[in-house]
Amino acid sequence: MSSHIKAALRQFLNADEIIESAPQWLTDQRCRYSGRADALVQPKSINAVQQLMRFCFQNKIPVTPQGGNTGLCGAAVPDGGVLLNLSKLNRIRSINLADNAITVDAGIVLQAVQQAAAAAGRLFPLSLASEGSCQIGGNIACNAGGLNVLRYGTMRDLVLGLEVVLPNGELVQHLHPLHKNTTGYDLRHLFIGSEGTLGVVTGAVLKLFALPKTVETVWVGVDSIEQAVALLTLVQGVFAERLCSFELAGRFALALSSDFSRIGKPVDASWHILLELADSMESGSLGEELAELLLAHGFGNAVAAQSETERRVLWTLRENISAAQRNLGASIKHDIAVPIARAAEFVAGCESALQTAFPGIKIVVFGHLGDGSLHYNTFLPGVSDNGVYEYEDAVNTVVYENVLACGGTVAAEHGIGMVKKQWLPSVRSAAEIALMRAVKAELDPHNIMNPGKLLP
Amino acid sequence: MSSHIKAALRQFLNADEIIESAPQWLTDQRCRYSGRADALVQPKSINAVQQLMRFCFQNKIPVTPQGGNTGLCGAAVPDGGVLLNLSKLNRIRSINLADNAITVDAGIVLQAVQQAAAAAGRLFPLSLASEGSCQIGGNIACNAGGLNVLRYGTMRDLVLGLEVVLPNGELVQHLHPLHKNTTGYDLRHLFIGSEGTLGVVTGAVLKLFALPKTVETVWVGVDSIEQAVALLTLVQGVFAERLCSFELAGRFALALSSDFSRIGKPVDASWHILLELADSMESGSLGEELAELLLAHGFGNAVAAQSETERRVLWTLRENISAAQRNLGASIKHDIAVPIARAAEFVAGCESALQTAFPGIKIVVFGHLGDGSLHYNTFLPGVSDNGVYEYEDAVNTVVYENVLACGGTVAAEHGIGMVKKQWLPSVRSAAEIALMRAVKAELDPHNIMNPGKLLP
């Protein structure tokens, strides 16, 4: 740690808010990016964050905010300056059932919010693989998605209000749970998804929902993505918001997970759907009604979970795909979304283009078909972990050209970070990027907030 | 119409896109503001809007976009320049059931979108008093709310994508139905709620939902707003997203509407709640379950609609409050929201403060308690229609001070327009307003887009 910065920090931070060494904070979880920092801090109060930002603003010292450091695009890896870890700002501030809202510090772990909501008889619906270690501030910074977006929206849709320390140390605080509030341009949504480049989110008011009392989970095999989309439209038309999850896995993805998990495939099929209905009221007939609907419409290649244990087995098969594919070696991953109506066109077109360009390439497709977002991971045979980056631009170009041709996006739920900066101009016009720069310049004239991230 | 502007417009607009006279466009619906325009245009294509904006940008001519002209804050009243009426851009572009999305022109009337959705077996849930004449572009511009926000959110929550002509004529088009897309700062949400000051919204992709198949409507009398909030929490905890509407009316508001409508009061009580549950599935027992819950928790002073006719009668009582109160004379109206948990505190505190400052003042309170927004209208005895504006600042000061003390907002669902500009600094900090100005300056350097609106 740079000693003069450290000396300055001691004027307004307690000794235990300044960390001597934390190498795990300097590398992202995929071990793709490693950074360095002149100082590592972990403030325990909003006031400390404000003083830190004031100091860094005056001295033009870069600040990288970091939550659980579970991001996949390198947005929380520092490049000098101060690494601002939010983990010690981790309180539940209040729960308010009349407004169905919970107010929390940004550094609280997602799972702790889920648990606090459940203890109050409510659901906080954001759910994703890293929920045991990712933090609310990071979820806000990258507008996290996950398994329940179909019903409850992304993090953006779950935030009623924000508390943000601006780059100059000023506090902007809107923590009243207001469901209607139209007073000028909506700045809350500028901060959500801004990946730490506009300020430090220190607190948030989040929406709560009723806890599910009835859950029905079914695994359905289908012949094509067209059929999967027809199933989605059918189930949504009948069960509407009861449909919480509609997950897709290709035959190859499932085979990997089945081997890895030592769990047999629920059904044999080209494409697999894990769908889950939830109702906030007791319903004895929901499962039957779903089974009848599936049978009546030719979706008989299906298995319904008969117990919570069986449900966990089905979810384990879905959740283990990420871990199982690591046996294939190094991959080039894509976090994309396309209009659901064009998912089949995308998957067919992209596979064909990739096989032409990279014969023998292996493709693991899975994800949240119910909201149009897919994890699209590619494995080049015989290419080593380090060698894979040589091919990255070429593979990305094929994948993203196919995504864009289908009206899709290059970043669905993991953000831009460092890894996708050069692709931003393919989805945002020059005028839009100029507006983003103007927003950034107004709030952060010295470009100290997470420099080098998001904007190309 | 200024003849040289008109001659210039003829170079890129058809004869029927230039309107000779339309006095009804120059005055707002409350007849509070009257403006003037050098030219009235009604383009029939996006290209015509682009050419118009290019011309106005080059010549620094103000442009006021206007939809159904149903706004209550004067945001669509021109002050010279071009009045751009969007009414002829009124097509449904497409409906896509796989993505549960409808793509429309901005000038389409809200009710036409509701009807097109219903014809496709889906629900477009935005619903408000002016739905027969207000337009989607206007709903987006002021982030409209209405009756179903509790379940479906405000207009902001219903917009998946936007098409906007920028002040310089450039088109920004994001009309693919993407439910997950995090690619830089979210500019969509800047345009939503910007009241025509940043560009011209010409099209939008909107979310659709399942149509309700079971509807249960109940009128409940309660002794206090505290009881009403307890009822809301109870019903939401059990029926969750089935609760679509939770409307409040005070005893005085209901008496006015009852007389005006020639419909007897459903129950006698200090405060009245109209609540409606809807389910996308057939349910024979929903009404019974609701009745049992109400009885079990002491909410027995209630009447349930036994038919669609009875349901319409209850809704008529609620909807006629606005018309009925006109018999009281001129009013000073407030479109406010407070945290639901503090609604009782606000209503008691504000009434007491108003009666002290203006003895004999009459207060009509009604609105959407389920989302915390209230119509709070005040009538000064013996003050004429013209005389009322003399008292406006003084009454507003009392009301808004009480709103702010309870963590509320001065503008819930009607926007800022001209009428509330001076109150913006009471709910947004100087830094936030500076950021708004920076956004405005970047997109609209000559300040031609709806000048004089929204920003103080």
Interface residues (C-beta under 8 A of the other chain):
Chain A: N96 L97 A98 D99 N100 G121 C142 N143 G145 V149 L150 G153 T154 R156 D157 L166 E170 V172 H176 P177 L178 H179 K180 N181 T182 T183 G184 Y185 D186 L187 R188 H189 L190 I192 G193 S194 L198 F209 A210 V229 L232 T233 Q236 G237 V238 F239 A240 E241 R242 S280 M281 E289 A337 V338 P339 I340 A341 H368 D371 G372 S373 G407 G408 T409 V410 A411 A412 E413 H414 G415 I416 L424 V427 R428 S429 A431 E432 I433 A434 L435 M436 A438 V439 A441 E442 L443 L454 L455
Chain B: N96 L97 A98 D99 N100 G121 C142 N143 G145 V149 L150 G153 T154 R156 D157 L166 E170 V172 H176 P177 L178 H179 K180 N181 T182 T183 G184 Y185 D186 L187 R188 H189 L190 I192 G193 S194 L198 F209 A210 V229 L232 T233 Q236 G237 V238 F239 A240 E241 R242 S280 M281 E289 A337 V338 P339 I340 A341 H368 D371 G372 S373 G407 G408 T409 V410 A411 A412 E413 H414 G415 I416 L424 V427 R428 S429 A431 E432 I433 A434 L435 M436 A438 V439 A441 E442 L443 L454 L455
